[in-house]
Structure formats: C-alpha cells, structure tokens
Amino acid sequence: MANIEAWKILKKTYPHAKYYLNFKTPLDLMVAAILSARVRDEVVNAATQTLFAKYKKADDYAGASVDDLLKFIGKVSFAGNKARNIVAACKLLVERHGGKVPKNMGELTELPGIGSKTANAILQNAYDIIVGVPCDTHVLRVAFRLGWTKNTNPEKVEADLMKLFPKSEWDKLPHVLKAHGRAACAAPDPYCSKCPVNKLCPKAGVKKRL
Ligand code: SF4
C-alpha cells in the first residue's frame, strides 16, 4: 500500500524527529503546550527558557498574577488569555491534583486552555501514554496531501490516522509528519521535486492543495 511505503520512507528520512517544545517536567510541558496554540515553536521555546527557570511548581504559577507571567511570555500571541489559563489551570492542579499534572484525558481537558489535542500531546510526551495522534496544522496538511485522510477537521483526521496505522506508530506520526511539513511539504507551497515520497503522493506537483 502506498501509505505504508510512504510512511516507511518518511520514518527513515526523519529518524530523529521528536517533540518540538522544550520541557523537563510534565508541568513545563503543560505550560508550553498551552502557550503553543497558533504560535511558532521557536517563539514558545524562547519564552519558556526564562519562564521555567523562575516557575517550577504549580504553586508558583497559581500564586502569580497575569502581569507577572506577561513579563516572560509577552511575545507569544494571545499572551493575556494564555497567562490567565495557565494561572487558572495551576490553581486547579493545586486544589484537585496535589500540584501534579493528571495522567488522563478527562482530568486534563477539565483544565483551562487544554483541549483534547493538547491533552493528547501531554499524555504522550510527558507520560508515554499513547491514546491518539495529536494533529497540529503540519500533520493535518501532510496527511491530507498524502491521501491518508479526506478530512481537514483535526478530530476526523486523527480518527483516520488511528484506523490507518497500528498503535505502535501513533507516537511517531505527529513528529515525523511535522518534520516533513517543515522540511518539504510546506504551506502554502510544498517542495515536491525534493520530496522523498513524491512518487507515492497523489498531490505531488498539484497546485491546488490544502
Ligand atoms: S509530493 Fe509534495 S505534496 Fe506530496 S508529500 Fe511530498 S511535498 Fe507534500
């Protein structure tokens, strides 16, 4: 099957693809993931470098004001909303979870600023708990162009990928597809002539793409 062949090639092309946000603890990851919505990874990583040096526990964030956090994350888009969500989420961590980031989807998605995609990424990257395929904009675009889905809605694309690939591949899919999306299958125009899977891709050379 073309999708399996293309997947094998992409895995070999990007053997070191990994989660793109810097973190050391599950709490770091939760904060970085909240900040990452509609922001380039580099911007988040630049902000969290100094933020994480000062804020290490949920208590630290829960006791902070939005203005305190804005000193560190001011360059991140929607910084005010995200700062409010981080403070509110950490207050709930302290009140309900002993300051720890929960390890299940239900409790994670009760936290402000955390939807199922973010929860998925936290479970996978902080706890090695694989329950799905978190689909960011690169994953959506590349999966669509490769013909692995006909959908553009993240939940539907995730469901399609979970049907198409065995669970053993779910953790690698977001990292590898994102790496390919950045290196070749870019938006708005991909570099199809340099793409290692262009002979297997139904959208190779096509002008109108997702
Ligand atoms: S051939 Fe082009 S559209 Fe298809 S995966 Fe490669 S870069 Fe993307």
Boltz pocket constraint, residues with backbone or C-beta under 6 A from the ligand:
constraints:
  - pocket:
      binder: B
      contacts: [[A, 142], [A, 145], [A, 146], [A, 184], [A, 185], [A, 186], [A, 190], [A, 191], [A, 192], [A, 193], [A, 195], [A, 196], [A, 197], [A, 198], [A, 199], [A, 201], [A, 202], [A, 203], [A, 204], [A, 205]]
      max_distance: 6.0
